């Protein structure tokens, strides 16, 4: 298991964590995953440069990944629907605070970089700050993630895409959908500060505020805490 800037529930240990993360009969676990070009991926800054790695001549990814057609079939099997081969209206969305003029200019620039509306390769996106992988799929998953890393594809695209290309959906645990579980995810700086203050920035005080259902808290920079 790999977790970044994260505190795992203090009650979890090597004998129970697979149960808590729904991994007992699964091969991979991730918080969530979505088809990249279906749900507002353009509103995410990294999504606006997602196609560039596939046009770069710096890597020979075509010889190391499933073919375009194979990937389309794997994505269709994973989500039970055909992966759209064009960036449609559900993909384009402005970033928070972006004006219409800025949005349209960014869209024009994206289409220029992407050489039109056609997708270069199927991609998934998802929260990737926590990842759990079984040993029997680790080698091929790490290999594919390494290829995407060499292509400079952003982690929140590279990791979910590698999972979809490698592991059937019924063998993936989506942590955000587990019953009786929740996550303490804080994207607002004020909430991060409130969380640290409640613990007095001391790891030993976590048990006093930790809710039993929380699987993890993120993001937390322990470099500024007492442990």
PyMOL commands that set and color helices and strands:
alter all, ss='L'
color gray80, all
select helices_A, chain A and resi 17-20+41-43+45-49+52-55+61-63+68-79+100-114+135-150+155-166+169-171+175-177+189-198+203-209+222-224
alter helices_A, ss='H'
color red, helices_A
select strands_A, chain A and resi 2-3+6-8+28-30+34-35+124-125+130-133+172-174+182-185+214-218
alter strands_A, ss='S'
color yellow, strands_A
deselect
rebuild
show_as cartoon
